[in-house]
Each structure stands twice: as structure tokens, then as C-alpha cells.
């Protein structure tokens, strides 16, 4: 019961701290996106006559993107959010895996457990460190306890699995937190890009309507500027999809490693109990 309370408190503290961090990152990224839009893309040197209200210089993509309108800085901010949270998730997940190679660590732990060298497996966990090693170590320590107390196989299975689940909840509460933001940007990037395209098209046709005479060049230019938002939004969504799937796969690997170690520990205890009969 005390362990459950500790786990719950740790989750609540991590959630509050994570929400503040996420909010600050999102606000900072949107602000930086606006600065890039205004100071870099809107630099007078990108336009004919040094006038940002004029046409971009031929082949100047910064000036072309600037002409995408007010939606562009929002899209730039969304792209920065994906990039920043990608780096943040990479460091968190890498730390959870530990110092050494995860596969080599798992093979060493399984070999030690299967050989009955529980202390050697615990020592390997101490060297590896990280959330995965800590969760497995908790299971190994509980193994020694249930072995000393003479639990039945069923009791040991439930006790060891419960201990590892609690340790996992305590060590890895934030692994998937900011992935929710990245997964949201998969759809949001495209939708915001389409919004910029629609508003750009409305402006383009509105300008033609007020001019009185059809202007094919103005229409083509307006459509080109509007589609910049679509291209930027699709690129943002594509990056978010790749990043989300990559880190989801990494998290699945970590949780699978913990489950695999738990099963090895339980099976070893069952063999131990069987040898006493």
C-alpha cells in the first residue's frame, strides 16, 4: 500500500512538472517560429527592391515561404515543437535504456538468472543503470525475498510481477507523455497548412474580384503562395509521423525487455521450487 502511494505521488509530481515544461516549450517554439518568419524569411534582402511587400527574388525560397502569410509562423512553430520534443524524447528513452547495450545487458541478466546467480544479475543491473535495469533489479530483489520466505510458485509469480510493475510505473512514468503532443501534430500540421491554403486562396480570388479584370499572373502567384502552407504543413506532419513511430517502437522494446526478464525470473523460481519436491 505504501509503495502504491509513493508511485502515485511520483506520477503526480512528474505530471505537473512535465505539463509546465511542455507548455513553456510550446510557447517558446511558437515565438521562435514567429521570429524566424519575421526576421529571417521577411528580411528585405529576400525581396525585389528590398521591400518585403513586393515579390520575392527569383529562386529565393525564404521570401517565397514568407509570402505564405500569417499561418506560416504557426507552422514553423509546430515544426520546431516536433524537433524539440524529438530530442527530448531521445534523451529520456536513451537514459531509460541504460549505459550499455540493452540486448547485451538482457542476455547477461538472463544467463545469470538461469544459472541461479541472482547476485550477479543484480550487479549487472547496478552497472547498466537506467529505468529498465532498475525495474529488473526490483524483481530480482523480490525474488530473493520470496525464495527466503518459501512462497509457492503462484504466490511468487504474482508477487514478482507486481513488484516489477510498480517499479516500472515509478521509473518510467514520463516515457510516453510528450509523444501525445507529437501524435497530435501529425494531424494538426496538415490541418493548419490547409487552413493557410484556404485563407490564401480567399485572398487571391478576393484581389482578382476587386481588380475588375482577370489577371492570370496575379492568380497564379496567389495560388502558389497559398500552396506554400500546404507544403509546410505536410512536411511537419511527415516528420511527426516518423518520429512518433520511431519512439513508440523504442518504448515497446523497453517494456518487452522488462516483461521478458520478469518471465525469466518467475520461471527460475518455479524450477527452484520443483527441485525441492
Secondary structure, DSSP 8 states (H G I E B T S, - for coil): -HHHHHHHHHHHHHHHHHHHHHHHHHHHHHHHHHHIIIIIIT-GGGBGGG-TTS-B-TT-HHHHHHTT-THHHHHHHHHHHHHHHHHHHHHHHHHHH-SS-HHHHHHHHHHHHHTT-HHHHHHHHHHH-HHHHHHHHHHHHHHHHHHHHT--HHHHHHHHHHHHHHHHHHH-TTTTTTHHHHHHHHHHHHHHHHHHHHHHHHHHHHHHHHHSS--HHHHHHHHHHHHHHHHHHHHHHHHHHHHHHHHHHHHHHHHHHHHHHHHHHHHHHHHHHHHT-
